Amino acid sequence: MDLHARRADSFGAQAEAYAEHRPDYPVAAIRWALEPLGTDERLDVLDLAAGTGKLTSVLVAEGHRVTAVEPNEQMLSELVRRVHDVRALPGHAEHIPVPDNTIDAVFVGTAFHWFDQEKALPEIARVLRPGGVLAAMWVEPDPACGWLTELDRLSRSSVETQRHEPVEVMAHPSFTPEERASFPHSHRRDSPEAIAAWINTYSRLLVVDEEERAAITDKVLAYLRGREETSNGPVDVPLLADVFRMVRVSA
Ligand SMILES: C[S@@+](CC[C@H](N)C(=O)[O-])C[C@H]1O[C@@H](n2cnc3c(N)ncnc32)[C@H](O)[C@@H]1O
């Protein structure tokens, strides 16, 4: 398995920690993504690469009928344990286990960069109704926050190559060109240890050996314990949700 595939499949080994420590998604980003549908009604929504359900639970709370698709068994079991009122199915973006023309919006949370777009885009187009939306979003540290940018630098591992975004989206005849927007979000963490636990759920740290991960965690903790912003009490870590949306055009 090459590094890209190993990283894409790395999350399950830490599924519980992932569910415990990763942030969720801002409602404003979801509503912006759905604007082209021009309705406030309950929609048929697919959360593709749903992981442990961080985005799924916000979609359910928004009142939509949600199907969650996720290839990793451990992530999917965690989702089923934590999120109710959802249809949860094993499957990949390149082969979605859902019939043609049945979905109003496909959401992808912090995972579109793992997809093989040449296969995934036609699959997503197949399940969407005409006028439906594909929306991919990433919640990432706010680059305007100095201590967080330094933390990001300190926590790079030997497999870190480049940051995910902005991900280039292939032009595809079934979709309008993408529109992008960003939304502020935050992630409450009670201690330096809780911030380190969040950082440790990124694939760049999941695929390295324990020795390297422990050395990075020590560095991260020393940094966080030494900073005024992070050493005491709860911190609202500033995040940005970057979103793109594309509309499924009629055949
Ligand atoms: C960073 S996690 C994001 C999970 C969840 N959407 C969230 O926001 O917390 C990336 C997820 O993408 C899944 N994944 C990786 N490659 C995939 C593919 N080709 N098709 C569907 N899911 C994939 C992984 O199993 C993992 O659960």
The ligand as a Gaussian input file, in Angstrom:
#p B3LYP/6-31G(d) Opt

LIG

0 1
 C      -10.186000      12.862000       8.154000
 S      -11.426000      11.618000       8.136000
 C      -12.924000      12.593000       8.035000
 C      -14.096000      11.867000       8.634000
 C      -15.356000      12.704000       8.822000
 N      -15.919000      13.113000       7.545000
 C      -15.071000      13.917000       9.677000
 O      -15.239000      15.017000       9.205000
 O      -14.684000      13.732000      10.849000
 C      -11.272000      10.965000       6.510000
 C      -12.230000       9.811000       6.271000
 O      -12.217000       9.506000       4.879000
 C      -12.351000       8.101000       4.737000
 N      -11.887000       7.763000       3.379000
 C      -10.623000       7.672000       2.938000
 N      -10.604000       7.354000       1.611000
 C      -11.911000       7.285000       1.216000
 C      -12.559000       6.991000      -0.026000
 N      -11.857000       6.745000      -1.117000
 N      -13.915000       6.974000      -0.050000
 C      -14.637000       7.242000       1.058000
 N      -14.067000       7.513000       2.261000
 C      -12.730000       7.538000       2.339000
 C      -11.511000       7.546000       5.874000
 O      -11.827000       6.210000       6.184000
 C      -11.848000       8.528000       7.000000
 O      -12.927000       8.087000       7.767000

